[in-house]
Amino acid sequence: MSETAATTASSEPTVPGKKPMSNLAQRILFGVIGAAMLLICVWYSVWSFAAFFGLVQMRMLWEFYRMMRVAGYKPAALLGGELVS
C-alpha cells in the first residue's frame, strides 16, 4: 500500500456515509454544555460553583503546561498545582 493510500484510508470517517463533526460544531457543542453546567452549578449552591470553577481552572492549567512543554519550556508545574508532570 502506498503512503498516500494509507493516509487517505485513515482520514475517512469510521462510519460509512457519516462525516466527522467539524471543529466549529465541536466548539459550539462543548460551549453549550459548559454554559449549561455553569448555570446549574451557580443555581445549585456556592460550593458547586466553587467545585466547577476549580475543575475548569485545573484543566486550563494542565493544558497550559502541556503547551509549554511542547514549545520546549519546563514550567514549574509543582508550584502551579499540577500533580503529574
N, CA and C atoms as an extended XYZ file, in Angstrom:
255
Properties=species:S:1:pos:R:3:atomname:S:1:resname:S:1:resid:I:1 pbc="F F F"
N         0.859       -1.170        0.000 N   MET     1
C         0.000        0.000        0.000 CA  MET     1
C         0.898        1.223        0.000 C   MET     1
N         0.610        2.165       -0.829 N   SER     2
C         1.436        3.356       -0.913 CA  SER     2
C         1.137        4.299        0.251 C   SER     2
N         2.028        5.252        0.464 N   GLU     3
C         1.890        6.180        1.584 CA  GLU     3
C         0.653        7.049        1.442 C   GLU     3
N         0.334        7.508        0.231 N   THR     4
C        -0.848        8.348        0.034 CA  THR     4
C        -2.129        7.552        0.231 C   THR     4
N        -2.125        6.291       -0.154 N   ALA     5
C        -3.309        5.463        0.041 CA  ALA     5
C        -3.548        5.217        1.523 C   ALA     5
N        -2.473        5.019        2.287 N   ALA     6
C        -2.615        4.804        3.723 CA  ALA     6
C        -3.124        6.068        4.402 C   ALA     6
N        -2.646        7.231        3.969 N   THR     7
C        -3.092        8.487        4.547 CA  THR     7
C        -4.556        8.729        4.223 C   THR     7
N        -4.963        8.458        3.009 N   THR     8
C        -6.352        8.653        2.596 CA  THR     8
C        -7.276        7.706        3.351 C   THR     8
N        -6.853        6.471        3.521 N   ALA     9
C        -7.693        5.486        4.195 CA  ALA     9
C        -7.899        5.854        5.663 C   ALA     9
N        -6.883        6.407        6.319 N   SER    10
C        -7.011        6.710        7.734 CA  SER    10
C        -7.826        7.976        7.983 C   SER    10
N        -7.965        8.860        6.997 N   SER    11
C        -8.700       10.096        7.211 CA  SER    11
C       -10.189        9.958        6.898 C   SER    11
N       -10.611        8.808        6.433 N   GLU    12
C       -12.026        8.585        6.137 CA  GLU    12
C       -12.804        8.398        7.435 C   GLU    12
N       -14.094        8.759        7.456 N   PRO    13
C       -14.911        8.552        8.650 CA  PRO    13
C       -15.013        7.076        8.986 C   PRO    13
N       -15.155        6.775       10.278 N   THR    14
C       -15.253        5.386       10.703 CA  THR    14
C       -16.614        4.783       10.365 C   THR    14
N       -17.650        5.603       10.328 N   VAL    15
C       -18.984        5.124        9.963 CA  VAL    15
C       -19.230        5.521        8.515 C   VAL    15
N       -19.473        4.556        7.637 N   PRO    16
C       -19.689        4.891        6.224 CA  PRO    16
C       -20.884        5.830        6.050 C   PRO    16
N       -20.703        6.856        5.240 N   GLY    17
C       -21.777        7.790        4.952 CA  GLY    17
C       -21.954        8.891        5.976 C   GLY    17
N       -21.163        8.907        7.030 N   LYS    18
C       -21.296        9.931        8.067 CA  LYS    18
C       -20.002       10.731        8.143 C   LYS    18
N       -20.122       12.064        7.981 N   LYS    19
C       -18.955       12.928        8.056 CA  LYS    19
C       -18.615       13.208        9.517 C   LYS    19
N       -17.320       13.362        9.829 N   PRO    20
C       -16.961       13.695       11.208 CA  PRO    20
C       -17.409       15.114       11.551 C   PRO    20
N       -17.592       15.368       12.845 N   MET    21
C       -18.047       16.675       13.310 CA  MET    21
C       -16.941       17.708       13.069 C   MET    21
N       -17.315       18.869       12.575 N   SER    22
C       -16.333       19.918       12.310 CA  SER    22
C       -15.830       20.516       13.626 C   SER    22
N       -14.714       21.197       13.558 N   ASN    23
C       -14.135       21.825       14.738 CA  ASN    23
C       -15.078       22.874       15.319 C   ASN    23
N       -15.718       23.665       14.466 N   LEU    24
C       -16.657       24.677       14.938 CA  LEU    24
C       -17.847       24.034       15.640 C   LEU    24
N       -18.366       22.958       15.076 N   ALA    25
C       -19.504       22.270       15.689 CA  ALA    25
C       -19.116       21.704       17.061 C   ALA    25
N       -17.907       21.170       17.176 N   GLN    26
C       -17.442       20.657       18.469 CA  GLN    26
C       -17.338       21.780       19.486 C   GLN    26
N       -16.807       22.914       19.075 N   ARG    27
C       -16.664       24.049       19.990 CA  ARG    27
C       -18.026       24.562       20.453 C   ARG    27
N       -18.974       24.633       19.539 N   ILE    28
C       -20.314       25.091       19.900 CA  ILE    28
C       -20.973       24.102       20.857 C   ILE    28
N       -20.861       22.821       20.569 N   LEU    29
C       -21.451       21.786       21.425 CA  LEU    29
C       -20.884       21.852       22.835 C   LEU    29
N       -19.552       21.888       22.960 N   PHE    30
C       -18.946       21.934       24.282 CA  PHE    30
C       -19.198       23.267       24.970 C   PHE    30
N       -19.326       24.342       24.218 N   GLY    31
C       -19.674       25.634       24.808 CA  GLY    31
C       -21.063       25.623       25.412 C   GLY    31
N       -22.000       25.039       24.697 N   VAL    32
C       -23.379       24.955       25.205 CA  VAL    32
C       -23.437       24.059       26.431 C   VAL    32
N       -22.761       22.922       26.387 N   ILE    33
C       -22.738       22.013       27.542 CA  ILE    33
C       -22.076       22.699       28.730 C   ILE    33
N       -20.940       23.376       28.496 N   GLY    34
C       -20.248       24.072       29.579 CA  GLY    34
C       -21.085       25.187       30.176 C   GLY    34
N       -21.773       25.949       29.339 N   ALA    35
C       -22.625       27.033       29.830 CA  ALA    35
C       -23.780       26.480       30.664 C   ALA    35
N       -24.356       25.379       30.210 N   ALA    36
C       -25.446       24.750       30.973 CA  ALA    36
C       -24.936       24.253       32.330 C   ALA    36
N       -23.760       23.625       32.335 N   MET    37
C       -23.189       23.144       33.603 CA  MET    37
C       -22.887       24.312       34.540 C   MET    37
N       -22.362       25.402       33.991 N   LEU    38
C       -22.066       26.577       34.804 CA  LEU    38
C       -23.340       27.135       35.430 C   LEU    38
N       -24.393       27.289       34.635 N   LEU    39
C       -25.650       27.820       35.164 CA  LEU    39
C       -26.244       26.915       36.234 C   LEU    39
N       -26.169       25.617       36.020 N   ILE    40
C       -26.682       24.669       37.025 CA  ILE    40
C       -25.881       24.779       38.316 C   ILE    40
N       -24.557       24.869       38.198 N   CYS    41
C       -23.714       24.971       39.396 CA  CYS    41
C       -23.945       26.283       40.138 C   CYS    41
N       -24.123       27.376       39.416 N   VAL    42
C       -24.392       28.668       40.052 CA  VAL    42
C       -25.746       28.622       40.748 C   VAL    42
N       -26.720       28.020       40.110 N   TRP    43
C       -28.066       27.950       40.677 CA  TRP    43
C       -28.115       27.037       41.897 C   TRP    43
N       -27.372       25.933       41.863 N   TYR    44
C       -27.467       24.926       42.926 CA  TYR    44
C       -26.908       25.441       44.245 C   TYR    44
N       -25.626       25.820       44.271 N   SER    45
C       -25.041       26.345       45.507 CA  SER    45
C       -23.696       26.995       45.228 C   SER    45
N       -23.210       27.699       46.219 N   VAL    46
C       -21.895       28.330       46.119 CA  VAL    46
C       -20.815       27.257       46.010 C   VAL    46
N       -20.982       26.164       46.738 N   TRP    47
C       -19.971       25.096       46.746 CA  TRP    47
C       -19.899       24.368       45.412 C   TRP    47
N       -21.034       24.175       44.766 N   SER    48
C       -20.995       23.523       43.454 CA  SER    48
C       -20.325       24.426       42.426 C   SER    48
N       -20.563       25.735       42.523 N   PHE    49
C       -19.891       26.677       41.631 CA  PHE    49
C       -18.388       26.672       41.892 C   PHE    49
N       -17.995       26.671       43.161 N   ALA    50
C       -16.570       26.658       43.506 CA  ALA    50
C       -15.898       25.390       42.982 C   ALA    50
N       -16.562       24.251       43.116 N   ALA    51
C       -16.001       22.993       42.624 CA  ALA    51
C       -15.887       23.013       41.096 C   ALA    51
N       -16.919       23.483       40.426 N   PHE    52
C       -16.895       23.569       38.964 CA  PHE    52
C       -15.791       24.508       38.501 C   PHE    52
N       -15.700       25.677       39.125 N   PHE    53
C       -14.679       26.656       38.769 CA  PHE    53
C       -13.289       26.088       39.007 C   PHE    53
N       -13.098       25.389       40.116 N   GLY    54
C       -11.803       24.770       40.407 CA  GLY    54
C       -11.429       23.723       39.378 C   GLY    54
N       -12.377       22.897       38.959 N   LEU    55
C       -12.101       21.875       37.947 CA  LEU    55
C       -11.755       22.499       36.599 C   LEU    55
N       -12.465       23.548       36.230 N   VAL    56
C       -12.175       24.236       34.969 CA  VAL    56
C       -10.782       24.847       35.019 C   VAL    56
N       -10.427       25.469       36.126 N   GLN    57
C        -9.108       26.081       36.256 CA  GLN    57
C        -7.999       25.037       36.228 C   GLN    57
N        -8.213       23.883       36.860 N   MET    58
C        -7.214       22.810       36.832 CA  MET    58
C        -6.999       22.311       35.408 C   MET    58
N        -8.073       22.166       34.664 N   ARG    59
C        -7.967       21.700       33.275 CA  ARG    59
C        -7.225       22.728       32.414 C   ARG    59
N        -7.519       23.998       32.615 N   MET    60
C        -6.850       25.048       31.848 CA  MET    60
C        -5.353       25.086       32.175 C   MET    60
N        -5.007       24.940       33.439 N   LEU    61
C        -3.603       24.951       33.835 CA  LEU    61
C        -2.873       23.742       33.264 C   LEU    61
N        -3.519       22.584       33.278 N   TRP    62
C        -2.923       21.375       32.710 CA  TRP    62
C        -2.647       21.577       31.215 C   TRP    62
N        -3.593       22.167       30.513 N   GLU    63
C        -3.422       22.418       29.081 CA  GLU    63
C        -2.307       23.433       28.831 C   GLU    63
N        -2.214       24.462       29.659 N   PHE    64
C        -1.150       25.453       29.533 CA  PHE    64
C         0.220       24.807       29.726 C   PHE    64
N         0.358       23.981       30.747 N   TYR    65
C         1.634       23.297       30.982 CA  TYR    65
C         1.990       22.379       29.821 C   TYR    65
N         0.993       21.705       29.266 N   ARG    66
C         1.244       20.830       28.122 CA  ARG    66
C         1.769       21.640       26.941 C   ARG    66
N         1.161       22.777       26.664 N   MET    67
C         1.610       23.623       25.547 CA  MET    67
C         3.027       24.145       25.788 C   MET    67
N         3.349       24.487       27.027 N   MET    68
C         4.689       24.976       27.330 CA  MET    68
C         5.730       23.878       27.131 C   MET    68
N         5.394       22.650       27.535 N   ARG    69
C         6.332       21.538       27.332 CA  ARG    69
C         6.554       21.267       25.846 C   ARG    69
N         5.489       21.328       25.051 N   VAL    70
C         5.611       21.119       23.609 CA  VAL    70
C         6.498       22.195       22.989 C   VAL    70
N         6.417       23.421       23.512 N   ALA    71
C         7.224       24.519       22.991 CA  ALA    71
C         8.673       24.461       23.478 C   ALA    71
N         8.998       23.500       24.357 N   GLY    72
C        10.371       23.335       24.813 CA  GLY    72
C        10.674       23.959       26.159 C   GLY    72
N         9.685       24.533       26.825 N   TYR    73
C         9.890       25.125       28.141 CA  TYR    73
C         9.682       24.077       29.221 C   TYR    73
N        10.166       24.370       30.407 N   LYS    74
C         9.969       23.481       31.555 CA  LYS    74
C         9.249       24.276       32.642 C   LYS    74
N         7.915       24.289       32.628 N   PRO    75
C         7.191       25.075       33.629 CA  PRO    75
C         7.326       24.472       35.026 C   PRO    75
N         7.225       25.318       36.038 N   ALA    76
C         7.280       24.869       37.438 CA  ALA    76
C         5.907       24.316       37.806 C   ALA    76
N         5.605       23.138       37.313 N   ALA    77
C         4.268       22.566       37.459 CA  ALA    77
C         3.926       22.284       38.917 C   ALA    77
N         4.909       21.909       39.709 N   LEU    78
C         4.629       21.621       41.117 CA  LEU    78
C         4.148       22.871       41.843 C   LEU    78
N         4.727       24.017       41.542 N   LEU    79
C         4.284       25.262       42.157 CA  LEU    79
C         2.895       25.668       41.666 C   LEU    79
N         2.549       25.278       40.448 N   GLY    80
C         1.246       25.616       39.893 CA  GLY    80
C         0.148       24.670       40.309 C   GLY    80
N         0.486       23.602       40.976 N   GLY    81
C        -0.513       22.677       41.462 CA  GLY    81
C        -0.707       21.437       40.635 C   GLY    81
N         0.094       21.244       39.603 N   GLU    82
C        -0.049       20.050       38.779 CA  GLU    82
C         0.628       18.895       39.500 C   GLU    82
N        -0.093       17.815       39.704 N   LEU    83
C         0.437       16.688       40.454 CA  LEU    83
C         1.259       15.749       39.571 C   LEU    83
N         0.871       15.601       38.321 N   VAL    84
C         1.567       14.683       37.413 CA  VAL    84
C         2.285       15.503       36.368 C   VAL    84
N         3.592       15.285       36.216 N   SER    85
C         4.356       16.029       35.205 CA  SER    85
C         4.413       15.276       33.919 C   SER    85
